[in-house]
């Protein structure tokens, strides 16, 4: 039997008020990385700066990280860090801000390297030569706060690159449920289904083990039991706490077991059309599960433990409750014109097949299988 490994995050602070842990840090300078204006609007950015000041730490702010963080944004942030010299990097906001900050961190520590040199999984040089990293998520979805993954977009080539490096797992994750309580309903839905995708793909992954399965299954259970409540009642603290924990648990599962075709395909259709990652995952989930069921019994294993009949049907129920479209052609978030879809279909299919996440998908999918799944998910057709 091959030698395996299992790693868990370094430190997680969770529960109401856990943001206050920033005041206990030891250091001199911090670079705070965030996205748009929501963290400022709801007072979390000011609170973080005040807590860091209490710890005797001066700050700079690197904001404006876009929903699909680009290579240019990463380089801009790294340059600001090089000029300031922080010993802490604090990412606060959605998964995009945390993802971007991780790769900014890499280029801050190694300004001589290129983005192309870190695309291959495991090729990133060692971190923590200059700074340590704290992640404070405002959404319950990406689990970037406790994983070795980051997704960066190359807008010129319409490709999202999953960057994988064990050193990118943050030193500290702070899961304060007061942050996601400010999320709009559609973001709660999309990010929540991202959690479901992480957990179900980790469960079915060919690299899944007895160590990863419990995290994946418990994450699925928490999503099924709490996501509809969090969607309908955004101030429900219990549902928010449970979804934040579900996200982290799913992250622990997939950072060890990896993912599968859903993420491979979501990366590529997101790169081509700009559809948000969680929404793409939510739409793709039932189609890819139907395909994967031909090659694995792991969904049935999970269903038995969870006491449900059909995970795919449960996912369809969740999508319907939260007004998530059943197929891409009915998606109004972006312009999913059939003409463009057909123009990029072959390219998307090839790129998705080549995505690192495809390596741990059940069975042996080929480019034609990926194309078939894209067509099924676009038109809402049954999977062959």
ABEGO torsion letter per residue (X at the ends): XBBBBBBBBABBBBEBGAAAAAAABBEABBBBBBBBAAAAAAGAAAAAAAAAAAAGBBBBBBBGBBABBBAAAAAAAAAAAAAAGBABBBBBEBAAAAAAAAAAAAAAABAABBAAAAABBGABBBBGAABBBBBBBABBAAGAAABABBBBBBAAAGBBBBBBBAAABBABBBBBAAAAAABBAAAAAAAAAAAAAAAAAAAABAABBAAAAAAAAAAAAAAAAAAAAAAABAABAAAAAAAAAAAAAAAAAAAAAEBBAAAAAAAAAAAAAGBBAAAAAAAAAAAAAAAAAAABAAAAAAAAAAGBABAAAAAAAAAAAAGBBABAAABAABBBBAAAAAAAAAAAAAAAAABAAAAABBEBBBAAAAAAAAAAAAAGBBBX
